Amino acid sequence: MNLVANPNVPSLTPEMLWDIETYREQGLYFYLEEVQEILPHGRVRVAGHGEMIMLGSYSYLGLIGHPKINQAAIEAVQRYGSGTHGVRLLAGSLTIHRELEEKIAQFKQTEAAITFSSGYVTNLSTISSLLRKGDTVICDKLNHASIVDGCLLAQAKFVRFNHNDMSHLERRLREVDGGGRRLVIVDSVFSMDGDIIDLPEVVRLCRKYGAYLMVDEAHSIGVLGKTGHGIEEHFGLPADAVDIKMGTLSKTVPSAGGYVAGSRKLIDFLKHEARAFIFSAAIPPASAGAARAAFEVIEEEPERIANLQRNYHYLAGKLRAAGFNLMKSETAILPVLCGSLENAALLASHAQKNGIFVQAIVAPVVPAGLARLRACVSANHRLEDLDYCADVLISGAQEIGGILGL
């Protein structure tokens, strides 16, 4: 047998969009860092760095490590074991799955809910299973990649409207030809900019033009609304304003998975048509138990939502006063605009050397010239730690130059 490689065969891996080798050579690669332990007050222990203030976590309410949630995960494993017996349609459905889905439906005020193994596949599978040839899906240009991929996988016509531009959305709705269904999909909170979709106007336009509406609440559950119930509560909209309510179980809810909440007819359809539900193993018992308990904690401890809002306004106020451009952020996500890739990498390096875990977000994830640090505030942060974070970022920006006043 000849095991000599054929030199004419092209590389298994195509050219990467990220020049990671250059980043590594320059000491500016800050990705795949290992968190070794969670510590109190929004701090973590990181391999190679020691104790750091975590300013990059999706745990907006600081629920990772919550005793009730941890205990729920332990009890689920003790009752069901570490895994399931297959896919949900066959042997993989557990009582804890039903209890979690009932809790989600109650939390989002819908008839029913369905859970998937991740937020990404929730969008991918839901969108691609619902849409058919002749339908049209209309998306905000800054929607999450999972939404975009779901639209590309679907057979429907795929069009976009300019970010949060309601006049452009209306134009797109008017341009739809034929008798197919229309589905508008938006993020509630945009993960790279921290701004909020103009949902009341989106709802009005969908009703006017006979379009269905899907909202991805990955970054708004536990963040928006006085009691953390999400974007409808934030805007005072009725529970039936959104047809398809999608969310994740891996951000404010410190577990794994994703969900869709809606009518019983919608959920029954997805349970029998969504390929990620049919052909993927069910959420592990520990994850389901933790997620269910997390929704309970959000309702039982409303002070966490108030603390998060206080911390956001405190840090955002200090950074904006110093001259940072935080774009149109209104939520726990603070895009600290740096402009160039180099400036973002240097500011991230400065922050990490001073004990702050925050990372640079650069092209192709965001447009070239709009590189930034994405800082995420938590309800667990202490004001003195936020003071320290602000001081470090300000001193770093002053030293680097070209960041303040963008």
C-alpha positions in Angstrom: 0.0 0.0 0.0 1.4 3.4 -1.0 1.0 5.8 1.9 3.0 8.7 0.4 0.9 11.8 0.1 0.1 13.1 -3.3 1.7 16.6 -3.5 -0.9 17.7 -6.1 -3.9 17.3 -3.7 -5.1 20.7 -2.4 -5.0 21.4 1.3 -7.8 19.9 3.4 -8.5 23.3 4.9 -9.1 26.4 2.8 -7.5 29.8 3.5 -8.8 31.2 6.8 -10.6 34.6 6.9 -8.7 35.3 10.2 -4.9 35.8 10.1 -4.5 34.0 13.5 -0.8 33.2 13.1 0.0 36.9 12.8 -2.1 37.6 15.9 -0.3 34.9 17.8 3.2 36.1 16.7 2.3 39.6 17.9 0.9 38.4 21.2 -2.5 39.7 20.3 -4.5 36.4 20.2 -6.9 36.3 23.1 -9.3 33.6 22.1 -10.0 30.2 23.5 -8.8 31.3 26.9 -9.5 28.7 29.6 -11.7 29.7 32.5 -10.7 27.4 35.4 -13.0 28.5 38.1 -15.8 31.0 38.8 -15.3 33.4 41.7 -17.6 35.8 43.5 -18.6 39.2 42.2 -18.2 38.6 38.5 -14.7 37.3 38.7 -13.1 34.2 37.3 -9.7 32.4 37.4 -8.2 32.1 33.9 -5.3 29.8 32.8 -2.1 31.8 32.5 -3.7 35.0 34.0 -5.0 34.1 37.4 -7.9 36.0 38.9 -9.7 38.4 36.5 -12.8 40.6 36.4 -15.0 38.9 33.8 -16.2 41.6 31.4 -17.0 39.2 28.5 -19.7 36.9 29.9 -23.2 36.3 28.6 -24.2 35.5 32.2 -25.9 38.9 32.4 -27.7 38.2 35.7 -24.7 36.4 37.2 -26.6 33.1 37.5 -23.7 30.8 36.6 -23.0 28.9 39.9 -26.3 29.9 41.5 -26.9 27.3 44.3 -30.5 26.5 43.3 -29.5 26.1 39.6 -26.5 23.9 40.5 -28.7 21.7 42.8 -31.3 21.3 40.1 -28.7 20.0 37.7 -27.4 17.6 40.3 -30.9 16.3 41.1 -31.7 15.8 37.4 -28.6 13.6 37.0 -29.4 11.6 40.1 -32.9 11.0 38.7 -32.3 10.5 35.0 -28.6 9.9 34.6 -26.1 11.9 32.5 -27.8 11.4 29.1 -31.0 10.6 27.3 -32.0 7.5 25.5 -32.1 8.9 22.0 -33.9 11.6 20.0 -37.0 13.2 21.4 -39.5 11.6 19.0 -38.3 8.1 20.0 -36.8 7.3 23.4 -35.2 10.6 24.3 -38.1 12.5 25.9 -37.9 12.9 29.7 -40.3 14.4 32.2 -37.7 17.2 32.8 -38.0 18.2 29.2 -41.8 18.6 29.4 -41.4 20.5 32.7 -38.8 22.9 31.1 -40.9 23.5 28.1 -44.0 24.2 30.2 -42.0 26.7 32.2 -40.7 28.4 29.1 -44.3 28.7 27.7 -45.5 30.2 31.0 -42.5 32.6 31.2 -43.2 33.8 27.6 -47.0 33.6 27.9 -47.5 31.2 25.0 -49.4 28.0 24.6 -46.4 25.7 24.2 -42.6 25.6 23.7 -40.0 23.3 22.2 -36.3 22.9 23.1 -33.3 22.2 20.9 -29.7 21.2 21.6 -28.3 24.7 21.0 -29.5 28.2 20.1 -27.8 28.0 16.7 -29.6 24.9 15.6 -32.9 26.3 17.0 -32.8 29.1 14.5 -31.3 27.0 11.7 -34.0 24.3 12.0 -37.0 26.4 12.8 -36.5 28.8 9.9 -35.6 26.1 7.3 -38.5 23.9 8.3 -41.2 26.6 8.3 -40.4 28.2 5.0 -41.2 26.9 1.5 -40.6 27.8 -2.1 -42.8 30.9 -2.8 -42.4 32.3 0.7 -40.3 35.4 1.5 -38.2 35.9 4.6 -37.1 39.4 5.5 -34.3 40.0 8.0 -32.5 42.9 9.7 -29.0 43.1 8.2 -27.4 42.7 11.6 -29.3 39.5 12.6 -27.2 36.7 14.1 -25.4 34.3 11.9 -27.7 31.4 12.9 -30.7 33.3 11.5 -28.8 34.1 8.3 -27.8 30.4 7.9 -31.4 29.3 8.5 -32.6 31.6 5.8 -29.9 30.4 3.4 -30.9 26.8 4.1 -34.6 27.5 3.5 -36.2 27.4 0.1 -37.8 30.9 0.4 -36.7 34.1 -1.1 -34.3 35.8 1.3 -34.1 39.7 1.5 -32.7 42.0 4.1 -33.5 45.5 5.3 -31.0 48.1 6.7 -30.4 47.8 10.4 -33.4 49.0 12.5 -34.6 51.0 9.5 -38.4 50.8 9.6 -39.0 52.7 6.4 -36.7 50.2 4.6 -38.5 47.3 6.2 -41.8 48.6 5.0 -40.4 49.0 1.5 -39.3 45.4 1.6 -42.7 44.3 2.7 -44.4 46.2 -0.1 -42.0 44.7 -2.7 -43.0 41.1 -1.9 -44.7 39.5 -4.9 -47.0 36.5 -5.1 -49.2 34.8 -2.6 -46.6 33.1 -0.4 -46.2 33.7 3.3 -44.1 36.5 4.6 -41.9 36.1 7.7 -40.0 38.9 9.3 -37.1 37.9 11.6 -35.3 40.2 14.0 -32.9 40.0 16.9 -34.3 41.7 20.0 -30.9 42.9 21.1 -28.1 42.9 18.6 -25.2 41.0 20.0 -22.4 43.1 18.6 -23.9 46.5 19.0 -26.1 46.2 22.1 -29.0 48.1 20.6 -32.7 47.1 20.7 -34.9 46.5 17.7 -37.8 48.9 17.3 -40.3 46.2 18.0 -43.5 48.2 18.2 -43.0 49.5 14.7 -42.0 46.0 13.4 -45.2 44.6 14.9 -47.3 47.4 13.3 -45.7 46.8 9.9 -46.1 43.0 10.1 -49.8 43.4 11.0 -50.3 46.0 8.2 -48.8 43.7 5.5 -49.9 40.3 6.8 -46.4 39.1 7.7 -45.6 36.7 10.5 -42.9 37.8 13.0 -40.1 35.8 14.6 -37.9 37.4 17.3 -34.6 36.0 18.6 -34.4 36.9 22.3 -30.9 35.4 23.0 -29.7 38.6 24.6 -32.9 40.1 26.0 -34.3 37.4 28.4 -33.4 38.5 31.9 -32.1 41.8 30.5 -35.1 43.7 29.1 -38.3 44.4 31.0 -38.8 45.3 34.6 -39.0 41.6 35.6 -36.7 40.3 32.9 -39.4 38.7 30.8 -38.0 40.2 27.6 -38.7 42.6 24.8 -42.5 42.5 24.9 -42.4 43.5 28.6 -39.8 46.2 27.8 -42.1 47.8 25.2 -45.4 47.0 27.0 -46.6 44.9 24.1 -49.3 42.2 24.4 -48.2 38.6 24.7 -49.4 37.8 21.2 -47.4 40.5 19.4 -44.8 38.0 18.3 -45.7 34.8 16.5 -42.4 32.9 17.0 -40.5 33.6 20.2 -37.0 32.2 20.1 -34.4 32.2 22.8 -31.3 30.5 24.2 -30.6 28.5 27.3 -26.9 29.5 27.4 -26.7 33.2 28.2 -28.8 34.7 31.0 -30.0 31.1 31.5 -26.8 29.4 32.5 -27.2 26.0 30.7 -27.2 24.8 27.1 -29.8 24.7 24.4 -32.3 26.8 22.7 -36.1 27.1 22.5 -39.1 28.3 20.5 -42.3 29.4 22.2 -45.5 30.0 20.4 -48.9 28.5 19.6 -49.6 24.8 20.2 -50.0 24.3 16.4 -46.5 25.9 15.7 -44.8 23.7 18.4 -46.5 20.5 17.2 -45.3 21.3 13.7 -41.7 21.8 14.8 -41.7 18.6 16.8 -42.5 16.7 13.7 -40.8 18.7 11.0 -37.7 20.5 12.5 -34.8 18.3 11.5 -32.6 19.3 14.5 -35.4 18.1 16.8 -36.0 14.9 14.9 -32.3 13.9 14.3 -30.4 15.3 17.3 -30.2 13.9 20.7 -32.2 15.6 23.4 -30.9 18.2 25.9 -29.1 16.3 28.7 -31.0 16.1 32.0 -28.5 18.3 33.9 -28.9 21.1 31.3 -32.7 20.8 31.3 -32.9 20.9 35.1 -30.6 23.8 35.3 -32.5 25.8 32.7 -35.9 25.2 34.4 -34.5 26.4 37.7 -32.9 29.4 36.1 -36.3 30.7 34.8 -37.6 30.3 38.4 -34.7 32.3 39.8 -35.2 35.1 37.3 -38.8 35.4 38.6 -37.8 34.9 42.3 -34.9 37.4 42.4 -36.0 40.6 40.5 -33.3 42.6 42.2 -30.8 41.0 39.8 -32.5 42.8 36.9 -32.3 46.1 38.8 -28.7 45.5 39.6 -27.9 44.8 36.0 -29.5 48.0 34.8 -27.7 50.0 37.5 -24.3 48.5 36.5 -24.9 49.1 32.8 -25.8 52.7 33.3 -22.9 53.2 35.7 -20.2 51.8 33.4 -21.7 53.1 30.2 -21.9 56.6 31.7 -18.2 56.6 32.8 -17.0 55.4 29.4 -19.1 57.8 27.3 -18.1 60.7 29.6 -14.4 59.8 28.8 -15.1 60.0 25.1 -15.6 56.3 24.1 -18.1 55.6 21.3 -20.5 52.9 22.6 -22.6 53.2 19.4 -26.3 52.9 20.3 -26.0 50.4 23.1 -28.9 50.3 25.5 -28.3 46.9 27.2 -25.7 44.8 29.0 -23.6 44.7 25.8 -21.2 47.6 25.5 -19.4 47.9 22.1 -16.2 49.9 22.9 -15.4 51.1 19.5 -11.7 51.1 18.6 -11.8 51.6 14.8 -8.9 49.6 13.5 -8.1 46.0 14.2 -4.7 47.0 15.7 -6.2 49.4 18.2 -8.8 46.9 19.3 -6.1 44.2 19.8 -3.9 46.6 21.7 -6.7 47.8 24.0 -7.7 44.2 24.7 -4.1 43.4 25.5 -3.9 46.3 27.9 -7.1 45.2 29.6 -6.0 41.6 30.0 -2.6 42.6 31.3 -4.5 44.5 34.0 -6.7 41.7 35.0 -9.8 42.3 32.9 -11.2 39.5 30.7 -12.5 41.3 27.6 -11.9 40.5 24.0 -11.6 42.2 20.7 -14.2 41.7 18.0 -12.9 42.3 14.5 -13.6 41.7 10.9 -15.2 39.5 9.5 -17.5 39.3 12.5 -18.0 43.1 12.4 -17.3 45.4 9.4 -13.7 46.5 8.8 -13.0 49.8 10.5 -15.5 49.1 13.3 -13.4 46.8 15.4 -14.3 47.0 19.1 -14.1 45.4 22.5 -17.3 43.8 23.5 -17.8 44.4 27.2 -20.7 42.6 28.9 -21.9 43.9 32.2 -23.3 41.5 34.9 -25.6 42.0 37.8 -22.8 40.5 40.0 -20.3 43.3 39.3 -19.4 45.6 42.1 -19.3 49.3 41.4 -15.7 49.5 42.5 -14.8 46.8 40.0 -16.6 48.8 37.3 -14.6 51.9 38.3 -11.4 49.9 37.9 -12.5 48.6 34.5 -13.3 52.1 33.3 -10.0 53.5 34.5 -8.0 50.7 32.8 -9.9 51.2 29.5 -9.5 54.9 29.6 -5.7 54.8 30.4 -5.2 52.2 27.6 -7.1 54.3 25.1 -5.1 57.4 26.0 -1.9 55.5 25.6 -2.8 53.9 22.3 -4.4 57.0 20.8 -7.1 57.3 18.1 -9.9 55.6 20.1 -11.4 58.3 22.3 -13.7 60.6 20.3 -14.4 58.2 17.4 
